[in-house]
Amino acid sequence: MAFAPRLLLPSRYPPPASSPARHGGRTAPELSGPTPRVVVVTSGKGGVGKTTTTANLAASLARLSLSAVAVDADAGLRNLDLLLGLENRVHLTAADVLAGDCRLDQALVRHRALHDLQLLCLSKPRSKLPLAFGSKTLTWVADALRRAANPPAFILIDCPAGVDAGFVTAIAPAEEAVLVTTPDITALRDADRVAGLLECDGIKDIKIIVNRVRPDLVKGEDMMSALDVQEMLGLPLLGVVPEDAEVIRSTNRGVPLVLNDPPTPAGLALEQATWRLVERDAMTAVMVEEQERPKKKAGFFSFFGG
């Protein structure tokens, strides 16, 4: 299959300055809790924007001068390096570290423009993993990063889709979780299942990001609102990301949305979600533009028994 060449970008591009007006006059969030904070970004269902969310949260943290290590925990199909524009720089992985072929710091790939952002991939695609590669692997990685001379403020783990062995490995070291879902019933069913598994594993700090929301469809009762999603899942809301065509352009360029200048609607939403993540805050879901909505269609919430 032939792929179009990536758009050429300068090796260094200045990240846009965060507008104090967007954050109540403040220029930086207040970091809450001891560091490093280990956060797993998961979904259950594939294709809901989990890796895009991880890349933008990590980039936004780095832009706020909060060091972050983004870990692609998908051992078979990795994509986080593409979204960060680092696909040509990943030569060593956690599998190489585990095999004794390199040190952990050698497997960390630092972003060219965001010097507080580093990427760690679990393995090379289609590579044969060591026999010892299991649920304790990422726990060892997280512990090693904690003991580093300059430990990161955040370790963000991009969890593979599904709830099989890859999921178990990804959530093992996590203390917090960001659950990404879209406002459709299939994604919500999987998100509800994943939330239960996270809680069973001892992860109590779980917040949700509702992705690809279209206000026009919400108004017409053809799509659930963020408030509907929050009521279904019963979890705090970290952010609501609107549908944005710029996501495709951002992915193809390997430049996270939060670095766009001028900012896009989705980029702004992910930036604000990052601030809430840093401060352990949540947002309040409201009806679209606080307008009266038509009566819910019968059977719309039948899956959840409502």
Backbone hydrogen bonds in HBPLUS format (Angstrom, degrees):
<---DONOR---> <-ACCEPTOR-->    atom                        ^
c    i                          cat <-CA-CA->   ^        H-A-AA   ^      H-
h    n   atom  resd res      DA  || num        DHA   H-A  angle D-A-AA Bond
n    s   type  num  typ     dist DA aas  dist angle  dist       angle   num
A0022-ARG N   A0019-SER O   3.02 MM   3  5.58 147.4  2.13 114.2 122.5     1
A0023-HIS N   A0020-PRO O   3.03 MM   3  5.30 151.8  2.12 106.4 115.2     2
A0025-GLY N   A0020-PRO O   2.62 MM   5  4.33 144.7  1.74 148.3 141.7     3
A0026-ARG N   A0023-HIS O   3.23 MM   3  5.61 167.1  2.24 116.0 117.8     4
A0032-SER N   A0278-VAL O   3.03 MM 246  6.23 156.9  2.09 161.6 156.6     5
A0037-ARG N   A0153-ALA O   2.88 MM 116  6.24 162.9  1.91 143.1 141.9     6
A0155-ILE N   A0037-ARG O   2.88 MM 118  6.12 159.6  1.93 152.2 150.8     7
A0175-GLU N   A0038-VAL O   3.01 MM 137  5.63 172.2  2.01 145.1 146.7     8
A0176-GLU N   A0038-VAL O   3.19 MM 138  6.40 148.2  2.30 158.1 160.9     9
A0039-VAL N   A0155-ILE O   2.84 MM 116  6.12 161.9  1.87 161.1 167.2    10
A0157-ILE N   A0039-VAL O   2.83 MM 118  6.19 162.7  1.86 155.0 159.8    11
A0040-VAL N   A0176-GLU O   3.02 MM 136  6.42 163.8  2.05 145.9 144.8    12
A0178-VAL N   A0040-VAL O   2.87 MM 138  6.25 159.6  1.91 154.3 159.0    13
A0041-VAL N   A0157-ILE O   2.78 MM 116  5.90 173.9  1.79 160.6 161.0    14
A0159-CYS N   A0041-VAL O   3.05 MM 118  5.86 165.9  2.07 155.1 158.3    15
A0042-THR N   A0178-VAL O   2.96 MM 136  6.31 155.4  2.02 157.2 165.3    16
A0180-VAL N   A0042-THR O   2.85 MM 138  6.15 164.4  1.87 169.5 168.2    17
A0162-GLY N   A0044-GLY O   2.79 MM 118  4.76 162.9  1.82 134.9 140.2    18
A0053-THR N   A0049-GLY O   2.97 MM   4  6.08 152.7  2.05 143.2 150.8    19
A0054-THR N   A0050-LYS O   2.94 MM   4  6.26 157.7  1.99 148.3 154.2    20
A0055-ALA N   A0051-THR O   2.97 MM   4  6.18 167.6  1.98 153.4 155.8    21
A0056-ASN N   A0052-THR O   3.09 MM   4  6.24 159.3  2.13 146.8 152.1    22
A0057-LEU N   A0053-THR O   2.87 MM   4  6.02 158.1  1.91 154.5 160.7    23
A0058-ALA N   A0054-THR O   2.98 MM   4  6.09 165.8  2.00 152.3 156.4    24
A0059-ALA N   A0055-ALA O   2.98 MM   4  6.12 159.9  2.02 142.9 148.8    25
A0060-SER N   A0056-ASN O   2.91 MM   4  5.89 156.3  1.97 141.2 148.0    26
A0061-LEU N   A0057-LEU O   2.93 MM   4  6.11 153.1  2.00 146.2 153.4    27
A0062-ALA N   A0058-ALA O   3.02 MM   4  6.27 162.8  2.05 149.1 153.5    28
A0063-ARG N   A0059-ALA O   2.92 MM   4  6.13 148.8  2.02 143.0 151.9    29
A0064-LEU N   A0060-SER O   3.12 MM   4  6.33 129.7  2.38 135.0 147.1    30
A0064-LEU N   A0061-LEU O   3.00 MM   3  5.10 134.3  2.22  97.6 110.7    31
A0066-LEU N   A0061-LEU O   2.92 MM   5  5.16 161.2  1.96 148.2 145.3    32
A0065-SER N   A0062-ALA O   2.94 MM   3  4.93 155.2  2.00 108.7 111.3    33
A0153-ALA N   A0067-SER O   2.95 MM  86  5.21 131.9  2.18 117.4 130.1    34
A0154-PHE N   A0067-SER O   3.07 MM  87  6.47 148.5  2.17 149.4 158.7    35
A0068-ALA N   A0116-ASP O   2.79 MM  48  6.20 161.2  1.83 171.8 174.9    36
A0118-GLN N   A0068-ALA O   2.98 MM  50  6.39 154.4  2.05 156.5 164.2    37
A0069-VAL N   A0154-PHE O   2.97 MM  85  6.41 153.9  2.04 149.3 156.5    38
A0156-LEU N   A0069-VAL O   2.90 MM  87  6.19 151.6  1.99 148.2 157.5    39
A0070-ALA N   A0118-GLN O   2.79 MM  48  6.19 162.4  1.82 168.0 166.2    40
A0120-LEU N   A0070-ALA O   2.89 MM  50  6.21 156.3  1.95 157.1 158.0    41
A0071-VAL N   A0156-LEU O   2.72 MM  85  6.02 170.4  1.73 168.3 170.8    42
A0158-ASP N   A0071-VAL O   2.77 MM  87  5.94 169.9  1.78 167.3 170.7    43
A0072-ASP N   A0120-LEU O   2.90 MM  48  6.32 153.0  1.98 150.3 159.3    44
A0122-LEU N   A0072-ASP O   3.05 MM  50  6.03 145.3  2.17 164.7 161.7    45
A0073-ALA N   A0158-ASP O   3.09 MM  85  5.65 152.2  2.17 140.7 148.9    46
A0082-LEU N   A0079-ASN O   2.99 MM   3  5.36 128.8  2.26 106.6 119.7    47
A0083-LEU N   A0079-ASN O   3.31 MM   4  6.72 156.0  2.38 153.7 159.7    48
A0084-LEU N   A0080-LEU O   3.18 MM   4  6.37 136.0  2.38 142.9 154.0    49
A0086-LEU N   A0081-ASP O   2.76 MM   5  4.89 160.3  1.80 158.1 156.1    50
A0085-GLY N   A0082-LEU O   3.11 MM   3  5.03 156.1  2.17  99.8 107.1    51
A0089-ARG N   A0086-LEU O   3.01 MM   3  5.37 164.3  2.04 117.0 121.6    52
A0096-ASP N   A0093-THR O   3.04 MM   3  5.27 126.6  2.33 101.0 114.0    53
A0097-VAL N   A0093-THR O   3.17 MM   4  6.62 148.3  2.27 143.3 152.4    54
A0094-ALA N   A0121-CYS O   2.91 MM  27  6.28 164.7  1.94 158.8 163.9    55
A0098-LEU N   A0094-ALA O   2.88 MM   4  6.14 162.0  1.91 152.4 156.5    56
A0095-ALA N   A0122-LEU O   2.98 MM  27  6.04 130.6  2.23 143.4 155.4    57
A0099-ALA N   A0095-ALA O   2.99 MM   4  6.14 143.0  2.13 137.5 147.6    58
A0101-ASP N   A0096-ASP O   2.87 MM   5  5.23 152.6  1.95 166.3 161.1    59
A0100-GLY N   A0097-VAL O   3.01 MM   3  5.15 155.0  2.08 103.9 111.8    60
A0106-GLN N   A0103-ARG O   3.14 MM   3  5.31 134.4  2.36  98.9 111.2    61
A0107-ALA N   A0104-LEU O   3.03 MM   3  5.27 139.7  2.19 105.0 116.3    62
A0109-VAL N   A0119-LEU O   2.83 MM  10  4.97 170.6  1.84 147.5 150.6    63
A0119-LEU N   A0109-VAL O   2.77 MM  10  4.97 153.3  1.84 133.5 142.0    64
A0111-HIS N   A0117-LEU O   2.95 MM   6  5.69 171.1  1.95 160.7 159.8    65
A0117-LEU N   A0114-LEU O   3.06 MM   3  5.57 160.6  2.10 120.0 122.1    66
A0127-SER N   A0124-LYS O   3.05 MM   3  5.38 148.3  2.16 139.8 134.7    67
A0133-PHE N   A0130-PRO O   3.04 MM   3  5.37 162.4  2.07 113.8 117.9    68
A0137-THR N   A0134-GLY O   3.08 MM   3  5.58 165.7  2.10 118.6 123.1    69
A0140-TRP N   A0136-LYS O   3.02 MM   4  6.23 152.4  2.09 147.8 153.9    70
A0141-VAL N   A0137-THR O   3.05 MM   4  6.41 153.3  2.12 144.1 152.0    71
A0142-ALA N   A0138-LEU O   2.83 MM   4  6.02 165.8  1.85 150.4 153.3    72
A0143-ASP N   A0139-THR O   2.98 MM   4  6.15 159.1  2.02 144.9 150.9    73
A0144-ALA N   A0140-TRP O   2.89 MM   4  6.08 153.6  1.96 147.0 154.5    74
A0145-LEU N   A0141-VAL O   2.94 MM   4  6.22 152.1  2.02 150.3 157.8    75
A0146-ARG N   A0142-ALA O   2.98 MM   4  6.23 147.3  2.09 144.3 153.4    76
A0147-ARG N   A0143-ASP O   3.12 MM   4  6.38 144.1  2.26 141.9 150.7    77
A0148-ALA N   A0145-LEU O   3.26 MM   3  5.09 156.3  2.32  97.0 104.0    78
A0167-PHE N   A0164-ASP O   3.09 MM   3  5.43 123.7  2.42 106.5 119.7    79
A0168-VAL N   A0164-ASP O   3.16 MM   4  6.53 159.0  2.21 152.9 159.0    80
A0169-THR N   A0165-ALA O   2.93 MM   4  6.18 157.9  1.98 151.9 157.5    81
A0170-ALA N   A0166-GLY O   3.01 MM   4  6.17 157.8  2.06 144.2 150.1    82
A0171-ILE N   A0167-PHE O   3.08 MM   4  6.26 157.7  2.13 155.5 159.6    83
A0174-ALA N   A0171-ILE O   3.12 MM   3  5.24 144.8  2.24 107.4 118.0    84
A0177-ALA N   A0205-ASP O   2.92 MM  28  6.33 151.7  2.01 162.2 163.5    85
A0207-LYS N   A0177-ALA O   3.03 MM  30  6.44 160.4  2.07 154.6 158.8    86
A0179-LEU N   A0207-LYS O   2.74 MM  28  6.02 168.3  1.75 161.1 164.3    87
A0209-ILE N   A0179-LEU O   2.96 MM  30  6.17 154.3  2.02 139.4 143.0    88
A0181-THR N   A0209-ILE O   3.03 MM  28  6.38 161.9  2.06 168.0 169.0    89
A0211-ASN N   A0181-THR O   2.77 MM  30  5.97 167.9  1.78 158.6 162.5    90
A0184-ASP N   A0182-THR O   2.82 MM   2  5.65 139.9  1.98  97.6  91.1    91
A0188-LEU N   A0184-ASP O   3.05 MM   4  6.24 157.6  2.10 154.2 161.3    92
A0189-ARG N   A0185-ILE O   3.00 MM   4  6.10 152.9  2.08 141.7 147.8    93
A0190-ASP N   A0186-THR O   3.28 MM   4  6.54 163.0  2.31 146.1 149.8    94
A0191-ALA N   A0187-ALA O   2.87 MM   4  6.06 154.3  1.93 146.0 154.2    95
A0192-ASP N   A0188-LEU O   2.86 MM   4  5.98 156.7  1.92 148.7 154.1    96
A0193-ARG N   A0189-ARG O   3.14 MM   4  6.38 153.1  2.21 143.0 149.8    97
A0194-VAL N   A0190-ASP O   2.91 MM   4  6.17 160.8  1.95 151.7 156.8    98
A0195-ALA N   A0191-ALA O   2.88 MM   4  6.06 157.5  1.93 149.8 155.7    99
A0196-GLY N   A0192-ASP O   3.27 MM   4  6.49 153.8  2.34 139.9 145.7   100
A0197-LEU N   A0193-ARG O   3.13 MM   4  6.48 152.3  2.21 145.3 153.0   101
A0198-LEU N   A0194-VAL O   2.85 MM   4  6.11 157.1  1.90 156.1 162.2   102
A0199-GLU N   A0195-ALA O   3.06 MM   4  6.26 160.4  2.10 147.2 152.0   103
A0200-CYS N   A0196-GLY O   3.02 MM   4  6.22 151.6  2.10 142.8 150.8   104
A0201-ASP N   A0197-LEU O   3.06 MM   4  6.26 134.0  2.28 138.1 149.8   105
A0201-ASP N   A0198-LEU O   3.09 MM   3  5.07 129.9  2.35  94.0 107.7   106
A0203-ILE N   A0198-LEU O   2.97 MM   5  5.33 156.3  2.02 154.6 146.8   107
A0202-GLY N   A0199-GLU O   3.05 MM   3  5.10 159.7  2.09 105.0 109.9   108
A0208-ILE N   A0236-PRO O   2.95 MM  28  6.36 160.5  1.99 155.9 161.2   109
A0238-LEU N   A0208-ILE O   2.72 MM  30  5.45 159.0  1.76 146.6 153.4   110
A0210-VAL N   A0239-GLY O   3.01 MM  29  6.42 155.2  2.07 157.0 155.5   111
A0241-VAL N   A0210-VAL O   2.79 MM  31  6.12 167.0  1.81 161.7 166.3   112
A0213-VAL N   A0241-VAL O   3.07 MM  28  6.20 169.8  2.08 141.9 144.8   113
A0243-GLU N   A0213-VAL O   2.92 MM  30  5.39 151.9  2.00 134.2 132.1   114
A0217-LEU N   A0214-ARG O   3.02 MM   3  5.51 125.4  2.32 112.9 125.6   115
A0218-VAL N   A0214-ARG O   3.03 MM   4  6.34 152.9  2.11 151.3 159.8   116
A0219-LYS N   A0215-PRO O   2.91 MM   4  6.07 160.3  1.95 150.6 154.6   117
A0220-GLY N   A0216-ASP O   3.27 MM   4  6.45 146.6  2.39 133.2 141.5   118
A0222-ASP N   A0217-LEU O   2.81 MM   5  5.01 153.6  1.88 162.3 157.6   119
A0221-GLU N   A0218-VAL O   3.02 MM   3  5.02 160.2  2.06 106.6 110.9   120
A0229-VAL N   A0225-SER O   3.03 MM   4  6.41 159.1  2.08 150.3 155.5   121
A0230-GLN N   A0226-ALA O   2.89 MM   4  6.11 161.0  1.92 149.0 154.1   122
A0231-GLU N   A0227-LEU O   2.96 MM   4  6.13 157.0  2.01 146.8 153.0   123
A0232-MET N   A0228-ASP O   2.99 MM   4  6.23 148.2  2.09 145.4 154.1   124
A0233-LEU N   A0229-VAL O   2.99 MM   4  6.21 167.6  2.00 157.8 159.8   125
A0234-GLY N   A0230-GLN O   2.75 MM   4  5.51 144.1  1.87 142.2 152.3   126
A0283-MET N   A0237-LEU O   2.78 MM  46  5.52 166.8  1.80 162.6 167.3   127
A0247-VAL N   A0244-ASP O   3.11 MM   3  5.87 167.5  2.12 120.1 123.9   128
A0248-ILE N   A0245-ALA O   3.28 MM   3  5.97 136.4  2.49 115.4 122.0   129
A0250-SER N   A0246-GLU O   2.83 MM   4  5.99 160.8  1.87 152.4 158.2   130
A0251-THR N   A0247-VAL O   2.94 MM   4  6.13 157.1  1.99 148.0 153.7   131
A0252-ASN N   A0248-ILE O   3.04 MM   4  6.26 165.1  2.07 151.6 155.1   132
A0253-ARG N   A0249-ARG O   3.01 MM   4  6.16 140.9  2.17 144.6 155.0   133
A0254-GLY N   A0250-SER O   2.98 MM   4  6.01 127.2  2.26 140.1 153.3   134
A0255-VAL N   A0250-SER O   3.19 MM   5  5.32 156.3  2.25 149.5 152.2   135
A0254-GLY N   A0251-THR O   3.23 MM   3  5.16 137.9  2.42  94.8 106.4   136
A0259-LEU N   A0256-PRO O   3.10 MM   3  5.81 165.0  2.13 119.9 124.6   137
A0260-ASN N   A0257-LEU O   2.97 MM   3  5.51 168.9  1.98 121.0 124.5   138
A0268-LEU N   A0264-THR O   2.90 MM   4  6.12 160.1  1.93 161.6 166.2   139
A0269-ALA N   A0265-PRO O   3.07 MM   4  6.28 158.7  2.12 145.6 151.3   140
A0270-LEU N   A0266-ALA O   2.98 MM   4  6.23 155.4  2.05 149.8 155.9   141
A0271-GLU N   A0267-GLY O   2.93 MM   4  6.12 149.5  2.02 144.8 153.6   142
A0272-GLN N   A0268-LEU O   2.94 MM   4  6.18 160.5  1.98 151.3 156.0   143
A0273-ALA N   A0269-ALA O   2.96 MM   4  6.16 148.2  2.06 139.4 148.7   144
A0274-THR N   A0270-LEU O   3.01 MM   4  6.21 144.6  2.14 138.7 147.3   145
A0275-TRP N   A0271-GLU O   3.17 MM   4  6.58 153.4  2.24 146.7 152.9   146
A0276-ARG N   A0272-GLN O   3.12 MM   4  6.47 157.9  2.17 147.3 152.8   147
A0277-LEU N   A0273-ALA O   2.89 MM   4  6.15 151.3  1.98 145.1 153.7   148
A0278-VAL N   A0274-THR O   2.92 MM   4  6.19 162.5  1.95 156.0 159.4   149
A0279-GLU N   A0275-TRP O   3.07 MM   4  6.28 157.4  2.12 148.3 154.1   150
A0280-ARG N   A0276-ARG O   2.83 MM   4  5.65 104.0  2.42 138.3 154.9   151
A0281-ASP N   A0276-ARG O   2.76 MM   5  4.54 165.1  1.78 138.8 142.0   152
A0280-ARG N   A0277-LEU O   3.24 MM   3  5.02 159.3  2.28  98.9 105.0   153
A0290-GLU N   A0287-MET O   2.91 MM   3  4.77 169.2  1.93 119.6 117.9   154
A0291-GLN N   A0288-VAL O   3.12 MM   3  6.26 169.6  2.13 135.9 134.8   155
A0300-PHE N   A0297-LYS O   3.23 MM   3  5.67 156.9  2.28 136.2 133.8   156
A0302-SER N   A0299-GLY O   3.23 MM   3  4.76 165.6  2.25 102.6 102.2   157
A0304-PHE N   A0301-PHE O   3.12 MM   3  5.71 132.8  2.35 113.4 123.5   158
A0306-GLY N   A0301-PHE O   3.10 MM   5  5.15 153.2  2.18 146.1 138.4   159
A0305-GLY N   A0302-SER O   3.10 MM   3  4.88 159.8  2.15  99.5 104.6   160
